[in-house]
Amino acid sequence: MVGAGHPPLLIARKSGPVELIASTVPPLGLIERPQFVETVVTLAPDETFLLYTDGLFGLGDGKRRRLTPEILAKKVDCGAPTAEALLMRLLNKVAPSDGKTRLPDDVAAVAVRRTA
């Protein structure tokens, strides 16, 4: 995994708290020849990783606080039965629920679970 300016990767482990893996590499295009550092991540069966854009931080947490990777990690449901359920539960916790509030930025997120 190489982040290249993206927020930390979140890993929902079966046996503990959500792990954050951050990258110190700047966004692509800022440096002519960046030196990428690769981080190898191993998932056990039923563990999930979550990639997302920084647009997710603009959603807040329902208490008018801006989300951070650490706050986001605390909202991940490691017991979700599927990657899709994990992602939907997380988005339901952080997205505006009044149907009127517009998202402040584009939001993209992908959850991938190892099944065997």
C-alpha positions in Angstrom: 0.0 0.0 0.0 1.3 3.5 -0.9 -0.9 6.4 0.2 0.4 9.3 -2.0 -1.4 12.0 -0.1 -4.5 10.0 0.9 -5.9 9.8 4.4 -4.7 6.8 6.5 -5.9 3.3 5.5 -8.2 1.8 8.2 -8.0 -1.9 9.0 -10.9 -3.5 10.9 -9.2 -6.3 12.7 -11.2 -9.1 14.4 -9.0 -9.1 17.5 -8.7 -5.4 18.4 -9.3 -1.8 17.6 -9.2 -0.4 14.1 -5.7 0.1 12.9 -4.6 3.3 11.0 -1.8 3.1 8.5 -0.7 6.5 7.4 1.5 7.5 4.5 4.0 10.4 4.6 4.3 10.6 0.8 2.9 13.9 -0.6 0.1 13.8 -3.2 1.0 12.8 -6.7 2.3 15.6 -8.8 3.8 17.8 -6.0 7.3 16.4 -6.3 8.9 15.5 -9.6 10.4 12.2 -8.4 8.9 11.2 -5.1 10.3 8.3 -3.1 7.5 6.0 -2.3 7.6 3.8 0.7 5.6 0.6 0.4 3.7 -0.8 3.4 2.7 -4.4 3.3 -0.6 -5.2 5.0 -1.8 -8.7 5.7 -5.5 -9.4 6.4 -6.7 -12.4 8.3 -9.9 -14.0 7.2 -12.9 -11.7 7.9 -10.8 -8.6 8.3 -11.5 -5.5 6.2 -9.6 -2.5 5.0 -11.2 0.8 4.2 -9.9 3.4 1.7 -11.6 6.8 1.5 -11.1 10.3 0.3 -10.7 13.3 2.6 -14.2 14.4 1.6 -15.4 12.1 4.3 -13.9 14.4 6.9 -16.2 17.2 5.9 -19.3 15.3 7.1 -18.7 15.9 10.8 -20.0 13.5 13.4 -23.4 14.9 14.3 -22.0 17.0 17.1 -20.6 19.7 14.8 -17.1 18.3 15.1 -15.0 17.8 12.0 -14.1 14.1 11.5 -10.5 13.0 11.8 -9.0 9.6 10.9 -9.0 8.8 14.6 -12.6 9.7 15.2 -13.6 7.8 12.0 -11.7 4.7 13.2 -13.7 4.7 16.4 -16.9 4.6 14.4 -16.0 1.5 12.4 -18.1 -1.5 13.3 -15.5 -4.4 13.2 -18.4 -6.8 13.8 -20.2 -6.0 10.6 -21.0 -9.2 8.7 -19.7 -8.0 5.3 -17.5 -5.2 3.8 -20.7 -3.6 2.4 -22.4 -3.6 5.8 -19.3 -2.1 7.5 -19.2 0.7 4.9 -22.9 1.4 5.1 -22.9 1.4 8.9 -20.0 3.8 8.9 -21.6 6.2 6.4 -24.9 6.1 8.3 -23.0 7.2 11.4 -21.3 10.2 9.8 -23.5 11.3 6.9 -26.1 14.1 7.4 -29.5 12.4 8.0 -31.9 15.3 7.7 -32.2 14.9 3.9 -31.5 18.6 3.4 -27.8 19.0 4.2 -25.6 19.0 1.2 -22.2 17.2 1.4 -19.4 19.7 1.5 -17.1 17.7 -0.8 -17.1 14.6 -2.9 -16.9 11.4 -0.9 -15.5 8.1 -2.1 -15.0 5.1 0.1 -14.2 1.4 -0.6 -14.2 -1.5 1.9 -12.6 -4.8 1.0 -12.8 -7.9 3.2 -10.7 -11.0 3.0 -13.1 -14.0 3.1 -10.7 -16.9 3.2 
